[in-house]
């Protein structure tokens, strides 16, 4: 056996092992979603059974989904999720874009830009459990418990550092020449920001908006503590599947799929802008 043949065999075995490892990882991460999906179509007697293939191992049923979609709580939670997550993402962009642009284009002397950016990012690293009591006291004092506005305020506080950090990288990647030309022509920094920087960084802004929307959509702890009826969301309903009669696995699975499908669909619809946005800004 020649060295070239041996090398070819080693490469083939290496590719086969890499493929097998990749498939194993995909199965590990995707199986819980598949299990939730098929469980949502099972009868209650089959929720804990090891039946994996519909129409072969078990006969699918729409009873759970019919029950879930008819519940008033489901409609309320879905609307709350959409309003809260989209409002949070939009408010984070409105507040974060000017801050990110100033960090990208102006040099601060007393406190360096890099230190400011690091401090802003460190705020995002604070565990939510550390600030949940102060937030509860503040929201309660403002009479905003169990309201859209209260949840939006708290969610925006937590996603804003992430939005500022990411958008700063997008603005740093933009050529300064276009903005300098606008300033030479008599325009202000505000004009350069609104008419040049924002349009050029639109894909990055869309990507940031999607990430902020997903963070708000999936957030559970603040919704659990700051709402109890009117401002509940789908993650709140997922955790509400335990009753005195036991855990409603089919109900939890249906809510899980409902929680996942909307942000995934949104990401698919804007995947072109999402890919362009992710390639536009590279964290240094």
Secondary structure, DSSP 8 states (H G I E B T S, - for coil): --HHHHHHHHHHHHHHHHHHHHHHHHHHHHHHHHHHHHHTTS-GGGTTS---SBTTTB----HHHHHHHH-HHHHHHHHHHHHHHHHHHHHHHHHHHHHHHHHHH---SSS-HHHHHHHHHHHHTS-HHHHHHHHHHHHHHTT-TTSHHHHHHHHHHHHHHHHHHHHHHHHHHS-THHHHHHHHTT--HHHHIIIIIHHHTHHHHHHHHHHHHHHHHH--HHHHHH-SSTT--HHHHHTT-EETTEE-HHHHHHHHHHHHHHHHHHHHHTHHHHHHHHHH----
